[in-house]
Every structure is written in structure tokens, then in C-alpha cells.
């Protein structure tokens, strides 16, 4: 692909994924996509160099569908970034907070901002995207309609912020991973590293217990372990795991070797620098 390097994200301009792209990759062209499937396809097909994908939220948990796209995408995790989620209540220029009767936003954002909705007796209207909600309010041009959207959306669509930081919880944080067609591993010995991988356990008694035992005996800290069914089979369970450390380190190397005895289809998704947020 010729031309400027590009990073794809799901959502409309002004979405939280767009904000993370601007913060960490300001020199790349940020490309909005309608769905996560479109984001993966853009990178797989060479239309974009990288993908910015939300994978976990401190309130809502894991982001649906991502775990199903990752294993077969052929893409690799090359970085992670954490974003403190902030939502503002905004309206068209000249609108006043007391005028607002309906508020547009994504269903998850509405659920995370219940206090301000109740306090002002607002009627929630579900939108497909938090940034898209801001666009809808601009297009309507109605001073009684508001949007709960990220701060960047107000800047992009020219809306007036009527109330800042209206989310119920101030710890609302989303973890994003950056995906690339090329496998770029963080070098060992240059700071904290995260290794992400998937595996299928053999359908044997205590297989998972035995598979994970090597991480404990080798002193490897496992920070994530999530299961999900594959192929519609109740007996075929795939796991996504993340651990602290580099596969080149002896402890993790031994743990992965032991894992192979009790599992099938082990696949390293990425070996990448741990975001500084983890140390807080």
C-alpha cells in the first residue's frame, strides 16, 4: 500500500477508539469503520496498516466478538493502550442544559451515565455509536436533544458541552490492543512485557488444571484467562490467556512447554510492551 500509513478503528469520528488513535498514533491517518469485522478486513486486506481494537472495559468486561475474530484473523497484537473513558453531555450551540429532554448515546454509555439522566429527567434514545449520537444531534438541530459522547465528538461536530464527565464511575477504563499483519515482538530485557496466546484444552479430566500448573510452578503471573466455545461444540473450549513475561525467558518458556502436553493449537497472538497503566 502506498501513501500515508493508516490505522483503522470501529465507530464514527469522535469515538473513544478515535481518541486513542489520536493520542498514541498522531502521525497516522485514522480510518473509521462501521464494524469490528470491517476493521479486521481493512488490515488483512492492506487498506490499513494497524487496527485499534477495544478488548476489555473495567465496567462492562470483555468486548463481544473480538475474541472470535482474533484467532483466525492472522493479525498480531503489537501494543496495548488504556483509556480513561470520559463522557460529556452536549447539545447544539446555544442550547441550555435545562432545555434538554432526550439524550442520545450508545446503550452501554447510557447505562454508564444513569445518574445524570435521572437527575435531569432525560429520556434516553439508543444510538449505534457514542460519536454517532453527537452527529445525530447536530443533524436534528433541535435544542431539546442532547448527546452523551466523548469530548472529541464535541470538537469534531461543533457541539456545546453542557455538563462534563457525566459517567457514574470515575474508574471507567477501556483497554485497547493494536493489531498488525506483521508479527513484531518486543525484545526481551527492555521493560515489562505481556504475552497473549490462545489454546484449546484436550477433553480429558483435569486437563485445564494440569495445563495451567506449569505457570504456577515456574512463577509466571497470569493476568487473563477467558474461555469461549468454538465451532458450536460444547466440548471444544478455547481459552485466551495473557501472562507477564517474554517467551524467551526461561520460566515462561518452560510453562509454555508444559502447556503443550495438555492442549492443542497453541498460538501466540503477541509479545508486546506492557502499558505503563498496569503499574498504577
Beta strands, then each sheet from edge to edge (+ up, - down):
strand 1: 6-10
strand 2: 29-33
strand 3: 50-57
strand 4: 61-62
strand 5: 76-84
strand 6: 88-91
strand 7: 102-106
strand 8: 123-127
strand 9: 145-149
strand 10: 160-163
strand 11: 173-180
strand 12: 193-201
strand 13: 222-229
strand 14: 237-244
strand 15: 263-273
sheet 1: 2+ 1+ 3+ 4-
sheet 2: 2+ 1+ 3+ 11- 5+
sheet 3: 8+ 7+ 9+ 6- 10+
sheet 4: 13+ 14- 12+ 15-
end
